[in-house]
Amino acid sequence: MKVKRFQFGDWQVDAQACVLWREDAAAQLQVEPRAIDVLLALCLHAGKILSADDLLHQCWDGIAVGENQVHKAVAQLRKVLGDSATAPRYIENIRKRGYRTVAPVILAPHREAEPSAEVWGRESPYVGLEPFGAAHASVFFGRDAAVARLRDVLADQAAAGRAFVLILGASGSGKTSLVQAGLVPALTRTGAGLRVAGATVLDLGAIGAVPLPTALGGALLDLDWEGEPLYAGCSAEHLGQSLIEEGQGARDGVPPVDGTAPGARFILFVDRLEVLFSGAFASGLQRRQFLTALDRLARGGQVMVIAACRNDFYPEVAKEPLLMTAKEAGGHFDLAPPSRAEIGQMIRLPAEIAGLSFGGDPDGNERLDDLLCDAAANSPDALPLLQYTLQQLYLLRSPARELSLVAYRGLGGIEGAIGQRAETTLAGLPAGAQAALSRIFSVIVAVSAVDDTVRGLQAPWSDLATDDERALVQALVDERLFVSRASETQAVFGVAHEALLRQWPRAVAWIAEHRQALRARSQLEGLARQWAAEGRRADRLLRPGKPLEEARDLVGKGIVPVGAEVKALVAASGRHAKRADRLRLGVLVGVAAIALVAAFLGLRASRAEKVAALRLQEAEDLADYMLDDLAEKLRPLGRLDLLDGVAQKALGYLTTDDPGRIPGAARLRQAKALQTLADVDRSRGNVDAALKALTQAETLLRANLAEGAVDAETLKVSGTVAFWFGQIALDQGHLDETLRRFIQYRDFAQRRMNAQPGESDAWIELSYALSSLSAVQLREGNGDAAADNLSASIALKHRALAAQPENVSLLAELANSLSLLADAQAERGRLEAATDLYDQQRDVLDDVRRRQPDAPVWAFRLATADRLKSALLQAQGKTELALGALDRATQQIDDALRKEPENRRWQVIRTEILLLKARAELALGRVSNALPDILGIEVKINQLLHVNPTDDLAQRQKAQVLLLHSYALMAGGDLEAAKQKIDEAAGIARTSVDRDRQDKLRSILLSKTLLANAEIALRQGADAAARQACLDAAGVLRGIAPSSSDFRILDPWVRANRCAGDEEGMAGAAAQFLDRIGYRDVEYLKSLTSNKE
């Protein structure tokens, strides 16, 4: 409590120690704590009558006890004071009304001197929604016990040699006020061995884009000693960096201050530490450096560090060893909500100091301070809103400085103030965040199915699906209208006070509109819990008819989200209802069949064969449609779920007979279905299932081909199966197998065109086969052959487009051929021509996307085009333009993945785009921009490899991101960590090259890891090791570089030879070629300059 000691008549009272004594007496009299609480309550309202109910509310914290407890406490006090009920000198009993003090009361709180009413007569003693600061220390009440506990914890940590305390509490629990208005003023006046000379605040939520070291240094610059700056002559950047970096000053705790302030202590208060975990500026490296700097300060003996963090971020806190070190040493301080008595002090004592009074109703039945105390005590999370209400009441005070009950009711109580604040907050947000309000209401509002009452729910932060939703909730938390706290397993949020749902017109209107759905959800949740608790018994399922249909409607519309248990209940009820319907229908059909069997037996026998033949033909026609026309329409749209369903349905019909005994047409249909399933499985990353389906299809097709006469359709499907075999081999990096399969594909397509020379679809298929084959030839460095095949492919596509001008798929493939031709041009060193071809490709794809805006595959194709173009722009030194192309690519691939999130191939391309962005940012020296993408990619790839450790593509991407991470670490000077990343990347790359020595991309990757190792060795002064690494890099490329014109090979080839001394003159011709074609990659040019130096 704020008032520890006071004088009551001729008695001195120590409320904290629960003792009374007279100045002329040596002995102190001990009193029970509850009796002291009653005495303090009476003395705080000296001369005023407090009823038994008032004293129960203030002194028993809402515990249900009878009035007799109050009378017993007063009787004990009278006995100790030597008072009489009939002739009272200290406490008087007013019959049927309560008790009041008679003796004079002199309050003496623990502060040295209380400000007069004149000081606070000019401003409000309440702070609204802002935290209390040092200027409000004299009106900061109700947290005396918490201040004392915090001071003791800080003293223990300082004595142990590490003065660091982490305050954890719910959003709006008063962490900032406790330090700024409670602890710091107390230690500034008298600190019981911890007296401080000054304090400074670093609010992480307010530093914006300022680097963490600079922000830390700036906070320390605010400290002064005897009117002089503590760190005179230092800049914020230098001061912060000296703590971040290794050095003598950093190891000593703080930079030296030339003997200034010998023996003095200071406080650094780091507010809103949770921003360190959620802010975009704080990478893992920055966070560790910042916490290390705080640790050094805390161990230095001069600066005591106090940090405040929301407790819903505790899972993130637990991941930081430096923060958990404090917990092990007892340095975590959990701030609990205030008691009812403490809330009463927060309300009444500032008003008393400021000369304010609280009004009541004319009958004396209600007092404003009591109503405020009750409202806030019933919801401790609403403390900031209590302060806001008090501030509004101050603004509406009467000329006599009375806070009136009329004004309070005009505001609608705390509830009304909440509603007004909520509307103001919402109006200041962007339109997208405002529009997300309905979704937020749906997860935090419940309506009882029994009594129709409205209540608030706690929703996990992880349920928020969009940036707008997160921005809205964060704004409401920041304005303290919502609270955020840690539950048992995760961070949750909800309304600070359920009055928000009753008094905010928007909330009231939304609840009224969706009350039926909310009530239905509550009812379903209760039924689902009961169903699950009783073992999911069938008799607990929803009844068919209106109950089931209403439940399906609720789940289907999604206006209010429901949990997994409710969905399971509805689904099980639906299945049960279908079974019941089928059973009833079966009984009726059976009865009808028995009645009619005799009459129709002869007719059915005569027509059975005709009907069976007709049904068979209809089924086969339907299967043909599903596997041909329907599948072809779905494939460009990227609808894997529907394609999978089509293939499974068709295959289910077609495999009812023994494959060895069915005719060739049926085998062909089975092969089509299997090929479609393989397409779906590959797209979802299930390669083993795709290969199994393709092998079965190939076996069926070989049986047809072996029968002799071959139709065009069999050739078409055979070519398609060969293509998918080749594509999977290409995905896995097996170029020999890919080339063999794509040659098969071309041969089947050529045979089909020979069989149908006038059929445009046959021309198209051959053009696709030639394009696929050219792609592999480009990978092998056979650019001339690739260019010939591409020219033939493009000619066939133009011929087909003349016959089929509306063929969107063909347009898209034309764009693909342009891309491949661009790649061929790039390999020949024609960089600008290749860039122009990518622009032509993008124009074609834009046209296709306009024709089919809902198909995600075109967004993917556009992303791929921009990705490839960006690589050429980087090669020409146009890095900023490359970043622009990559930003477009990222947006496009994200659009595609939103519609098809399980598409593994698209996920891989997205990772490739982010790798290119990170490389470009690093090339421009913007490490902070690159690190978030690098760290995100590492996490994603590690997750994939945890599921499938043999995923060769993921392994290669992991090596690439480790290489980029090493350069980021080198830029920060952490050579040891960079070396660890490089060694891991080199191990992956070396294994890949050993597995397939013909893959030039793997050889390029390995050479780059070796060059990075060389750069680290040079920085460490190990010239011999650096030269050996460069020789190894040159050796990796020696088999492919001398005959290549591919800049991707020649770049590391030139750098490796120059770094190794180029004793054989291997780099000269390649370097001249790169210069001639306009190769201006930023990293390449830097390396040449470095080698010259």
N, C-alpha and C positions, 0 to 999 in steps of 0.2 A: 504494500500500500504506500501511497505517496507520503502520508502523514505518519511518521514513525513515532515521534514524541510530541506530546502536548501537555498543557497544564489545565487541570480541572479543579477549580477552587484552589485549595491549598495542597492538592495532590499533583505529583508529577507522574505521567503515564508513558511507559515505553510499550507501544502497541505491538512491536515486532517481538520483543522478549516476553510479553504478557505479564508485566510486573507494574506495581504502583508503589510509590514511596513519598514520604514527606521530607522536606529539606531538613527538618529538625530531628528526623529519626534515622537511625543507622540501618535498620532492617528494611528489606524490600518484601512486599507481599505478592505471592504468585496467584494469578487468576487464570481460569480456564480460557482457552482461545475464543470459544464462542461468546463468552461473556464480554471479553475485550472487544470483539466485533460489534456487539450491541452498544457498548459504551462509545466506541468510535463513531458509529452511525448517529447516535444521539448528539454527540459533540459536534459532528460536521453540520448538523442542523440545529445549532444551539438555540434554545428558546422556542423551537417549533415542535408541534405535537406530531409524533410518529405513532401510527397505529401498530397493533400487533402484526397485522398483515404486512405493513411496510417493513418492519424489522425482520419478519420471516423472509421476505423477498431479498432484502439486502444482505442478510447475515447467514442464511441457510442455503443460498445458491439454488433455490427452487426445490430443495428436498422436502418431501411431503411429511411435515411434522405438525403437531397441534400448537395452538397458542400457548399452551401450558409451558412449552419450552422457553418462550419469551419471558413469561412471568418468573420461571426458575432462574433465568440468567439475571434478571433485574434484582431478584431477592439476593443472589450471591453478591452482586455489586454493592447493594446496600449494606450487607454484612461486612464486606471488606472496607467500605468507606465510612462505616459507623453512622449510616444514615437511618432515618425513621420514615415509615410510610405515612404516619399521622402528622409528623412535623418535618417534612422533607427539607434538607439543606443542599442536596445534590440532584436527586432525581425525583420528579413529581409525577404521580399517577392522576391523569384527568379521567374521571369516571366515564366509562363507555366510549372513550375516544382514543386513549393511548398514553404515552409517556413523553416527558420533555425534561430538558436540563434546567436546573435552577441556579446552580453555581456558575460563575463566569468561566468561559472557555478561551484559552489562548493556543491557537494551532501553531506548530513549529515544524513545518515540513523539512526534509533533509537539505534543501537548498540553503545557501547562505543568507539570502535576502529575497523576499518575495517582491515582485514589482507592484506598484500601487495601481489602483483602479484607473488613475490618470494615464498611466502608461498604456494600458490595454483599452482605455476608453476611446482611443482613436482607431482601433482596428479589431477585427474579430479574433477571439481566442481559439476559434475552430478553423481547421485547415481545408475543409471541403474534401475533395478526392485526392489532394496532394499529400505526400508524407510530411510528418513533422520534421522541422529542421532545428538547428541549434538555437535560432532566434525564438523558437517556440518552447524551449526547454522549461520555462517557468509555467507553462500551461499544459505540460505533458504529464498526465496523471494515469493511474491505474496499472502501471507496469513496473512498480517498484521491486516486486519480488523477482520478476524476470531480469531486470537490470542487475540486481544483486547476484543472481545465479550466473549471468553472463560474465560479470566482473570476476567471479571466482574461477570460472572456466578459463578465462584469459590469463588470470594470474598463474594458474597451474601450468598452462602451456608455456608462458614466459619463463617460469622457474625451471621447466624441463629443457630449455634452450631452443625452443621452436615456437615463437609467439604467433600462432596461426589458429584461428577459430572459424569454422564454417557454420553459419546460421541457416537452418532448414525450416521452412514453414510454408503453409498454403498461401496461394495468391491472395493478397489482401489481409494477411494476418498481422501486419505491422512490423515487419523485419527492419525496413529502412528507418522508420520512426524510432524503434527501440535503440538503434545505434546512434542516430544523429541527435535525437532529443533526450535520450536517456543515458546511455553509457558514456558517450564522449563528454557531455557537460559534467557528469559525475566524476570522471577521472581527471578532468581539467581542474576541478575545484580541489578534490582530495581523492586520491586513488588507493589508499591503504597499501602503499608500496609500489603502486602502478601509476603514480601521477604522471600525466602526459603534458608535454609542452605545446602540442598542437596536433591537428588532425586534418586529413585531406580525403576527398571522395573521388573515386573513379567509377562512374556509372557506365557500365558497358553498353547499356541500352541507348546511350546518348552520344556515342563517339562517332557514329556514322561510318564514313570510309577511312577514318584516320587509322593508320597502322597500329597494332597493339603496342609495340615498343614505344612509339611516340606518345600514345595516349597515357601509358604508364609513366613515362618521363614527365609529361605535362602535369599529371596529378602530383608527382613528387615536388615539382617546382613550386607548387602552391604552399609548401611548408616554409615557415620562417621561425627564427629564434631571436627573441629580443629585438624585434623590428627589422631584422636583416634576413634576406633569403637564405635558407639553409644550404642551397646548392647554387650559390652565386657564381656567375660565369659559365654555367652549363646550359646547353640547349636541351629541349625535350627529346630530340632525336638521339643526341649523344648519351643522355642520362638513361633513357630506356634501353638503348642498344648495349650499353656497358653492362646492364644486368642480363640481357639476353645472351650475349656472347661470353665465351670462356675468357677469363682474365682475372688478375689479382683482385681488382675491385669487386668484381662479381662474386668471387669466392668469399670475400669478407662480408658479404651481405648487401652493402650499398657502396656506391662509388665514394672515394675519400672526400671529406669536406674540410680538410685543413684544420682539424682540431675544433671546428665549430661545434657548439652545443655538447660539451663533454658530459656524459652521463645522462643526457636528456633522452626521453622516449617520445615517440610520435606514433600516431595511428594512421594507417592507410585502410580506408573502408572501400572495398570493391563491391559495388551494388549490382544487382541483376546479373549474377554470375552465369545464370542459365543461358544468356545470350552467347556465351562462349561455345555452347554446344549446338545452338540453332542458327547462329549468324553465318551468312555466306562467306564473310571475311576470314573466319577462323578454321583453317585447315587443321588436320591432325598435327602437323609439324608446328604450326603457329601456336596451337593450344598447349602443346607440351612445353614449348619455349616460354610461353607466358606463365604457366604454372610453376615452371622451374625458377623463373625470376621471382615470383611471390615467395617460393620456398627459401630462396637465398636471402630475401629481405627478412623473412621471419626468423631465420637463423642468425642474422647479423647482430641482434641485440639492441638495435636502435629503433627500428620500425616494427611495430606490431601490426599484423595483417588480420583484418576481419572481412570475411566475404559472406554475402547473403545470396541464397539460391532457393528458388521454388522447389518444394519437396517432390513435385511430380517429375522433376528431372533427376531424381536420385538414381535411376538405372544408368544414366550417363555419368553421374558423379562416381558411381561404383566402378566404372571402367578406367578411372584415372588413379594410378598408384599414389601420386603425391597427395591427392585429396583423401584417399582412404588411409594414408599414414596418419592424418589428423584424427580420424575416427578411432584408430587403434590406440591413440594416446589420449583419448577422451576429449578431443577438440571439436566434435560435432555437437551443436547446440540446437535442440528441437524446440521451437517456439510454439507453445500451446495456446489455445484461445483463452481470453480473459474470463474470470469468474463474474458472476452477477454483481458482486460488490465492487469489483474493479471497474466494471462498465459504469456503475453508478458514479464512481469518482471521475471517470472520463467525461461524463455529462455535467456534473454539478460543480466540481471544483474550478474548472476554467471560468465558468460563469460567475462564481463567487469572486475570483480575482479580478475579473473584468467589470464587476459591478452590475452584472446582469441578474435578472430574476426570472423564475419560471411561473407562468400563469396557471390557472386552473378554471374549473367551471364554477358558476356562482354558488352552487350547492356544496362545494367543497368535497365532492365525491371523487373527483379525478384531478391529478396534477400532471402537468406536461412532462416534468422530469421523470415521474414514475412511468408514464406511458412510453417515453423514449427508452428507458431502461428495460422495460419488458420487451419491447419490440426488438431491441438489439440483442438482449440476452438469449432470446429464443433462437437466434441465428447468428452465432459469433462470426461467421464468414461475412456478414454484412457490415462490419466495422467501418470500412471506407464510406459506405452509403449512409451510415449514421452520421459521420462527420459532414457529409454533403448536406444532409437534412438540417443539421445544426447550423451550418453556414447559411443556408437559405432562411432559416428562422432568424438568424442574426440580422440579415439584410432586411427582414420584415419586422424588426423590433419596434416597439412603441417608443414614443418620446421619453417615457419613464424607464427605458431600457429593459422592458419586460419582453420575454419570448412567449408569445401568446398561444394558448390552445386553439384559438380561432385560426391563426395563421397555419398552425400545424395541420389542422383539419382541412384548411384550404389547399394545402399541398397534397392532401390525401395521405398524410402520414409519411412514413418512410416509403410506403408503396407508391404514393404519388410522385415523390421526388425521383424514385427509380424510373418511373415511366417517362418523365420529362427528359431525364438524362439519356435514356435509351434512344429516344427519338432524335435527339441532337447528335448522338454518336452515329446513328445509322445514316443520317442526312449527309455526314461528312465523308462517307465512303464512296468508292467508285460504283457505277451502276451494276457491274458484275457481282460485286460483293453484296450489294443490297438485294440482288435477285436470289442470292443463295440463302436468304433468311428462312424461306419456307422449308428448305431441306434441313436446316439446323433445328428449326422447331420440331420437325418430325422425329428427331432422335433424342430430344431432351424433354418432350412433353408426353405425359400419360394421362388418360382419363379412365377412372375406375368404371369397370363394367357393373359394379354393384350399386354404388351411390352417386355415380356421375361426377365425382370430385376430380379436380385437376391437380396434378402434382408434377414436380420436376424430376427428371432422370439425370443420371450421370452417364455421359457417352464417352467412349474412348477417342482420343485424338486420332488414332489410326483409322477410325471410320470416316474421317474427312477425305473426300475423293478429289477435290480440286483446290487450286491455289486460292480461288475466290472464297471458298468455304473456310479455308484456314485463315485467310486475311480477316474475314468477318469475325470469327471466333476470337482471334488474337486481339482485334480491336476492342471487343466487348470485355475480354479479360483485362486488357490494359486500362480500360475505363472502369474496371472493377465492378462491372455489371454481371459478368460471369466470373466464376472462380475455377481455377485449375489446380488439381492436386494429384498426388500419387495414390492409386488404389493398391491392392495387394500385388497385382501383376503388371499394371500399365498406367500411363497417365490418362486422366479423365477430366472432363469439364462439365459444367452445368451452370444454372443460374445462381447468382449470389443469394438471391431471395426469391421465393416463389411468388412474392407480390408482383414481381416483374411480369408474370404470366397473367395476373389479375388486373393490373393497372395500366399496362402498356396497350393502347388501343390496337396496335398491329397484332400483338399476341392474342388479345381477346377475339379479334375478328378471325384470325387464322384458326383458333381453337373452335370457334363457333362453326366455321365452314367445314372443319374436318372432325368434328366431335364424334360422328357416327363411326368413322374409320378408326379413330383412336380408341373408342369404346370396344369396337370389334377386336382390335389388336389385343387389348387387355384381356378380353374374354378368351381369345384363342391362346394367349400365353398361359393363362391358368389351366386351360384344358390340356395344352401340350405338356405342361409340367406334371399334371396328374397322369397323363398317358405314359410319360417316360418313367415316372416313379413306380407305376404298377406293371412295369415290364412290357409296355407297348401292346397291351391286350386289345384284341379286335373289338370287344364290346365298349371300349373307350374311344373309338374312332368317331368322326363326325357323321351324323345321319345324312343319308342321301336326300336330295331336295334342296330346300332353301338354305339350311345351315351350311352345307357343303358348297353350294354355288356362291354364297356370300363370302366364304373363306377364300375360294378360288379367285373371286373378283378382287378381294383385298390384296392377295399376294401378287396377282397378275398386274394390277395397275401400279403398284409400288408407290402410292402416294405417301404412305407411312411404311417405313421398312420394318420387316419382321425378322426374327431370329431363325437360325437353322432348325431348331426344334419345331417351330411352328410350320415351317415349310415341309419338314418331314411328316408332320401330322397330316397336313392337307394332302400331300402326295400319297401317303398310305391310305387315307380315306377315299381318295379318288380311285386308287387301284382296287380297293375293296368293293366300292360301288360298281365298278365295271364288271368285276367277277360276279357280283350278285345279279346284275342285269343279264350277263351271259347265261347264268344258271336258269333264271326265269325264262329267258328266251329259249333255252335248250329244252326245258320241260314242255313249253308250248309247241315247239317244233316237233318234239318227239311224239306228243299226243296226236298232232295233226298228221304226222307221217304214218303212225300206226293206223289211223282211220282211213287214210287214202292209199296205203300201200297196195292193197288188193286191187283197187280200181285202176291204178296207174302202172302196175307192174309190167304189163305187156307193152304199153306205150313207151315206158322208159327203156325197156330192153331193146326196142327197135331203134330208138333215137340215141341211145347211149353213145354209140361210136361216133355219130355225127357231132353230137354236142362236145364230146371229148376232143375231137379234132379241131372244132371251132375254138374251144377254150385254149387249146395248145397254141393255135395260131395267134390268138389275141395276146396270150402271155409273151410269146416270142416277139410280136410286134412291139409290145410295151417295153420289153427288155432292150430291144434295138433302139427305141426312142430314148430310153433312160441313159444308155451307154454311149449314144452318138450325139443326137441333137441337144438333149438336156445337159449332158456333161460338158459339151463344148460351150454351151451358153453360161454355165456356172464357173468354168475354169478361169476365164478372163476376169471374173469378178472376185476371184480369190476366196470364194465361199467354201472353205475346207469342210465345214460341218455338213453342208448339204451334199457336197461331192461324196463324202464318206457315207452318208445315208443312202444315196443313190446306188453306189457300188455294192454296199452290203445287202440292200434289198434284192438287187439283180443277182448277186452271187448266191444268196439264199435260195432263190428259185432254181438257178442253173445247176447247182451242185447237188440236187436231190437224187440224181442218178449216178451210177458208176461212170467216172470219166472215160474209162477204157471201152465202154460200150455205146457211148453217145456219138452222134454223127459230127462231121466236121463243122457244120454251122453252129452247133451248140458249144463245141470246143472254142470256136472263135469268140462267142459271146462271153464265155468264162474268162478267156484271156483279156478281153476288154475290161471286164470288171476288176480283174486282178491288177491290170495296169493302172486303172483309176485309183485303186486302193494304194498302190505303191506311190503314186503321185502325192496323195494325201499324207501318207506316213513319212515320206521324205521331207515334205514341207514342215511337218511337226517335229522333225529331228529324230524320228524313229527309224533309223537307217536299216537295222536288222530286219524289221518287219517288212520294209519296202523291198529289200533284196529277196526275201523269201517269196513275196508275192510275184516279183518279176521272174524268178526262177520257175515258179509254177506256170506262169503265163508262157514263158519260152518253151517249156516242155510241151504244152498243148499246141503251140504254133508249129513246132518242129514236126509233130505228128501230121498236121495238115499239109505242110510243105513236102513231107515225104510221100504223100499220096499221089503226087504227080501234078496234075493241072492246078495251077495256083491263080486265084482271083486277086484283083487289085486290093480288095479290103484286107485280105490276109497279109499282103505285102505292106500295106499301110500300118497295121497293128504291129507287125514284126519290126518295122523300122522304129516305131514309137518305143517298143520295149527295149530295143538296142540303144536308143537315145537315153532312156532313163538309167540303164546300166552305166553308160558312159558318163552321165551327169553325176551320179553318185561317186564314181571313181574319181571324177574331177574334184568334187567336194573334198574327198579324202586325200587328194594330192597324188594319185596314182596315174601319171600321165600316159604311160605305156598302155595300160588297160583302157584309159579314156580314148586314146587314138584308135585302138583296135575296134572299140564299140562304135565310135563315130564313123569310121570307114564302113562298118556294117550298115549303119543307118543310111549313109549316102548310097550304098549299093542297093539296098531295098527301095529307096526313093527313086533311084534311076530306073530300076526294073518296073516300078509302078508307072512312071511317066512313059516308058517305052510301051507299056500295055495300054495306056490311056493318053496318047499324044495330044489330044485336043481338050483334055480336062484341066481346067485352071487350078483345081485343088492339087493335082499332081505336080504342077509347076511350083506351087507354093511349098509343098512338102520338100521337094528337092532343094529349093532355095534355103529352107531351114537347115537341112542337112549340111549344105555347103558352108553356111554361117557357123554352125557348131564345129565343123572340122577346122575351119580357119581360126577359130578361137584357140584350139589346142595348138595349132601350128605357130600361132603367135607366142604362146607360152613356151614353146620349144626354141624360139628364136628364128623360125623359118618364115620370115616376113614376106618374102617373094611369093611363096606358095600360098600363104594366107591371103595376100592381096589378090592373086588370081582367083581363088575361090570366092572371095568377097565380091569381086567384080561380077562374076557369073551369078552369084546369089542376088545381087541388087538388080541385075538385068532381068532375072526371072520374076522378081517382085514387081518391078515396073510393068512387065508384061501381064502379070496377074491383076494388078490394080486397074489396068485398062479394062479388064473384063469384070472386075468386082470393085468399083470405086467406093462402095460403102463398107468395105471389109475393114473394120477397125483393128482386128487382130493383125492383119497383114500390115497395116500402117505402123503398128507397134513394132513388128519384126523388122520393118524397114529402118525404123529408128535404131534398133539393135545392131543392124548391119552397119549403119553409119558409125556407131560407137566402135565396132570392131575395126572398121577401116581407119578411124581416128587413132586407135591403138597401134595399128600397123604403121601409120605415118609417124607416130611418136617414136616408135622403135627405129625408124630410119632417120630420126633427128629432125623431122619437119614439125616442130613444136607449134608454130602459129597455125599451120594448116590443120593440124590435129585439133587445136582449140576451136577453130571455125567449124569443123565437122561436129564437135560436141554441141555447139550452138545450133546447128541444123537439126541435130537429133532432138534437142530440147524443144524446138519449134514443133516438130512432128508430134512429140509426146504431149505437148500442151494441147494440140488439136484433138488428140485421142482422149485426153482427160475431159475436155469440154463436151465431148460426145457421150462419155460415160462417167459422169462426176461421182457416182456412188461406188465405183469399183476401186478398192484400195490398191490394186496392183499397179495402177498408173502413177499413184503417188510414190510407190516404191521405185518404179522405173525412173521417174524424174529425180528422185533422191540419188539414184545410182549415177545418172548423167552428171549431176552437179558434183558428185564425189570425184568422178574421173576427171572432169574439167578442172577441179581445184588442184589436183596433183600436177597438171600441166602448168597451171598458173604459178604454183610454187616453184616449179622447175625454171620458169622464166623470171623468177625474182619478184613476182607480183603477189606478195604474200597477203596483203590486206584484201585484194580482190578474191584470193583463194578463200579467205575466212568468210567473206560474204557468200560465196557459193556454198560453203559448208554450212553456214547458218540456214540457208534455204533447204539444203539437203536434210538437215536435222528436223526441221519443221515438217517436211514432206514424209520422211520415214516415220515420224511420230504419228502423223495423220493415218498412215497405213496401219501401224501397229495398234492404234486404238480400235480399229475394226477387225483386226485379225491378230490378237495378242499372242497366240500360240505359234505363230509362224517363225520357226527357228531360223530360216534363211534370212528373213528380214531383220531379225535380232542381230545376226552376225554382221550384216551390212551397217546397221546402226553403230555397232562397236567400231567398225572400220572408219566411219565418219568421225566419231569422237577421237579416235587415234590420230587422224589427220589434223583435226582442230588443235589437239594438244601439241602436236609437232610444230604447227605453224605459230602458235602462241610462244612456245619455247624459242623458236628461231628469232622471234621479235624481242626476246628477253622478258616476256610477260609471264613469269613463273606462277604468280598468284592466280592468273586466269587459267593456266593449264592444269594446276594441281587438282581442282575438284573433279574434272573429267578423268584424270589419271587414276585417282583413288577410287572413283566410282566404277571404272572399268575393271580395276583389280578385284574389287569385291564381287562384281558380277561374274567374272571369269572363274574366280575361285569357287563360287557357288556351282557353276556348271561342271567344273572338274571334280567337285566333291560327288556329284551325281554320276558323272561319267568320266573317270580318270583317263580313259583312252581316247577322248575326243581330240583328234589331231589338230583340227582347226582352232579349237579353244587353246590348245597348247601353244600354237604359233602366235595367236593374239596375246597370250600371256607374256611370251618373250618380247613382243613389241612394246607392250605397256611397261614391262620392267625396264626396258631400254630407255623409254621416255622418262620414267621415274628417276632413273639414275642421273640423267642430265639435269632434272630439276633439283636433285640433291646436290649435284656438283655446283650448281648455280648458288646454292645456299652455303657452300663450303663444307658440307658433310661428306667428305670423301670416303670414309669407311662405310657408311650406309650405302653410298652410291656403288662401291665395289661389291657389296653383298648382292645388290640388285643385278648388277652386270653379270656376276658369276652365275646366278640362277638363270638369267636369260640365255647366257652362252651355253649352259648345259642343255637347255631345251632346244636351242637352235642346232647345236652339234648333233644331238640325237636325231633330229628331223633330217639333217643332211645325210647322215649315215643311212637312214632308212630309204631315202630317195635322192640319190646324187644328181639326178637329172633336173631337179626342180630348182630353177635359178632363183626364185623368190626366197627359198630357204637359204641358199648360199649367200645372197645379199644380206639377209638377216644376220647370219653368223658373222659375216665380215664386219658388219656395223657394230656388233657386240665386242668384237676384238679391237676395233678402232676406239670404242669408248674406254675399254681397258687401257689402251695406250694413252689416252688423254689423262686418265687418272694417274697413271704411272709418271707421266711428265710433270703433273702438278705436284707429285710427291718427290720429285727429283730423281726418280729411278729411270734414267735415260736408257739403260741397256734393256730393261724390261719393256719399256715403251717400244723400242725398236723391234724387239722380238714379236710383240703383239701385232705390229704393223706388217712384219714379214709373214706371220701366220694369216693375217687377213688377205694379203696379196695371194698367198698360196691357195686359199679357198676359191678365189676368183680366177686363178690362172687358166683353168680349163675352159672358161666361157668368155672371158673379157677380151682377149686379143682379137677375136673375130666378130665382136658384137658392136652394134651402134646404138644400143639401148642405154640411155643416160642413167637409168636406175642401176646398171652394172658398172658403167664407166665412172660414175661419181665415186663410189668407195674404192674402185681400182686405182684411180688417180691419187686419192688421199692416202691409201695404204702405201703405195710406192714412194710418194713424196715423203711420207713420214719415216719410211725405212731408209731413206737416202737415195733411192732410185739409182743404184749403182749400175743397173743394166739398161737404163734409159727407157723403161717400160711405160712411164706415164706421159711422156712428151706428146706422142701422136694422139693419145686419147684426150689429153687436156686441150690440144689444139682443135680437135673435133668438137668438143663440148663448147669451146669458145665460139667456134664458127656457127654452130646451130643456135646460139643465143641462150645457152644454159647459164642461168644466173641464180641458182638456188642459194639462199642466204647462208645456210650452214656450210655449203661447199666453198663459197667465197671466203668465209671466215677461216676455214681450215687452210686454204692456200696462203692467206695472209700470215697465219700463225706459223706455217712451215717456213716461209721466207724469213720470218723473224728469228 
